[in-house]
Amino acid sequence: MGLWTSTGLANASWEIGNAKSRVIKTDVAWVGSGYRFGLEAVKLAARLMTNSSDSRPYTWTVCGWAGTQKYAVIWTGDNTGSWEYIRMQIPTVIGSGLSGFAHATGDVDGIYGGSPETYVRDLQWKTFLTVAMTMSGWAKYDKQPWTFGEPYTSYNRKWLQLKASLTPYLYSLAFQAYLTGEPPVRAMELEFPHEIWSNKSALQYQFMSGPSFLVAPVFRNETHRDHILLASGEWIDYSDGFTRYSGPRTLDSYPCPLENLPVFVRAGAIIPMWPQLDYVGQKTVDVLTLDLFPPSTASTSNFTLYEDDGLTRNYSMGAVASQTFQMRTASNGMLEFCIGRSKGSYQGQLSRRSYWLQVHSSEPAKEIKIEGETIDHVPDEEHRMQPSGWYNSKGGGFRVKTPVLEVSCICTAMRWSETGGVVSDTGARLAWEREIRKAEANKTSTLTSWPKGTSTWAFEFRSYTNQEELNAMLAAKPGLQQLLLRPANRTSLQVDGEIAELEDNFLLLGGLVVVKIRWRGKALASMLRWDTSEAVLSSSVLPWLQRTFDRPAAAERLRKDPWELTAMVEPTVSGIKRSVAVLRRVGAGRLVFMKQ
């Protein structure tokens, strides 16, 4: 609830503290003699809000000068709903961002005049701003989105629901502006400073909403749009999610019937979204949608999601969580996507949620695995009822639904090949994968026998896809670096194509876990294929394992996962060659051991 004040703030303390007003709107009466008068007004409003509540000071103003952006959102004044006013507001909002005002907007369809068509067109592009507003009581028609009936009500509903769904993306842009001053609405020259433009005058009528969306508002009573300038790189049409354009390029006569707006997504974009809501706060959002637009060429992109309680000022004291998502494509068509773990905390933070991945690709999926286990392919109409699963979208691409995961300890990597195969592994880290590839590329010898004697192979590189196993190792003191594998003294295995057995005396995991494992495998050239046929855990360890693992079945998987063993010689930084053994779990992660 907010108050529109044009005369003064004498009663603001009572209005905020007792009546629970949380927004103060200062209007033209606050302009006064000189710009400082208006600046002091929003400064006072913010201070009163801070002193009388634990809420964030939210002030809405048309007055002020440099410095107003610290205290207030600005709007473009008393406009009329018309095509000309839509045209004028576009460069005004862009220029406000260049002037340091991160949050600028205007009344949807003005406060005077207006029509069904101008209302829809004005609302469309303001969907991609961090703030939007309407005001009734001044025009012949009220400014509610349902005033003009169908089909306009449905058009407006579509864009309002999209705006609510984009809250995680837009809120992250707002937090980035708070940290750095970089505006959410960005001039094309700001986002692409080295681009050579063919028609600079046209840039004032389009903008970037953050790093991902290119928005080209329609400001004429037409169903096409001319002079849309795409910067260098690859762009995806947001209206269908798949049509691709290569920039730099100018689009003329781009078709855009009233219900659609020209919006293009930068290839590599990662868009965090909420499920469809009628308004923010309608329900607890325990599912995060990640809209992924993989590029056609090799590249890496990131997006960091920022979250806090959304109400109090605790964010200024560090009560904020961030979660980084990374997407990387290789020249062979392989795609890797990593869901990083959430860092930081705040009051009311969800401890668990699932993720819906919408991948806008030209290839369908054939198989998807999570934690090394294949998840079910489910029909489109059934996926919402399933705890996890995937399906190919009718329009192209595919969707993946993960199980409910702990936000503070997950790290999920998804791989998608150009042939349509997808693997999603919890616990994997892309950096670890790169280290493994580097080690394997330096292979100069093959394994001819199991190391004899009392050789100790110490943990060096790691890439886990079994999150429960990773948690267990992290929990062990003093940690992963103490993971030692000691082969039995009495047993050696020759690579001769025969099946042989080897019994480990013990596996020391941080000094806590003592296990007796019998390995059984078959030698295949320089690769040894292993399967655990028997594992005996000490009775004192089992309760600890059960507490560490989320599911008891995880311990059973840990004992039965198949492995592959490869040995190689790798030069160190100093030039000394060392023996490296790669113990690879088939269909899952790798452990790399260095001979000490």
Buried (B, 14 or more C-beta within 10 A) or exposed (E): EEBEBEEEBEEBBEBBBEEEBBBBBBBEEBBEEEBEBBBBBBBBBBBBBBEBBEBBBBBBBBBBEEBBBEBBBBBBBBBBBBBEBBBBBBBBBBBBBBEBBBBBBBBBBBBBBBBBBBBBBBBBBBBBBBBBBBBEEBBEBBBEBEBBEEEBBEBBEBBBBBBBBBBBBBBBBBBBBBEEEBBBBBBBBBBBEEBEBEEEEBBBBBBBBBBBBBBBBBBEEEEBBBBBBBBEBBBBBBBEBBEBBEBBEBBEEBEBEBBBBBBBBBBBBBBBBBBEBEEEEEEEBEBBBBBBBBBEEEBEBBBBBBBBBEBBBBBEEEBBBBBBBBBBBBEEBBBBBBBBBBEBBBEEBEEEBBBBBBBBBEBBBEEBBBBBBEBEBBEEEEBEEBEBBBBBBEEBBBBBBBBBBBBBBBBBBBBBBBEBBBBBBBBBBBEBBEBBEEBBEEBEEEBEEBBEEEBBBBBBBBBBBBBBBBBBBBBBEEEBEBBBBBBBEEBBBEBEEEEBEBBBBBBBBBEBBBBBBEBBBEBEEBBBBBEBEEBEBEEEBEEBBEEBBEEEEBBEBBBEBBBBBBBBBBEEEEEEEEBBBBBBBEBBBBBBBBBE
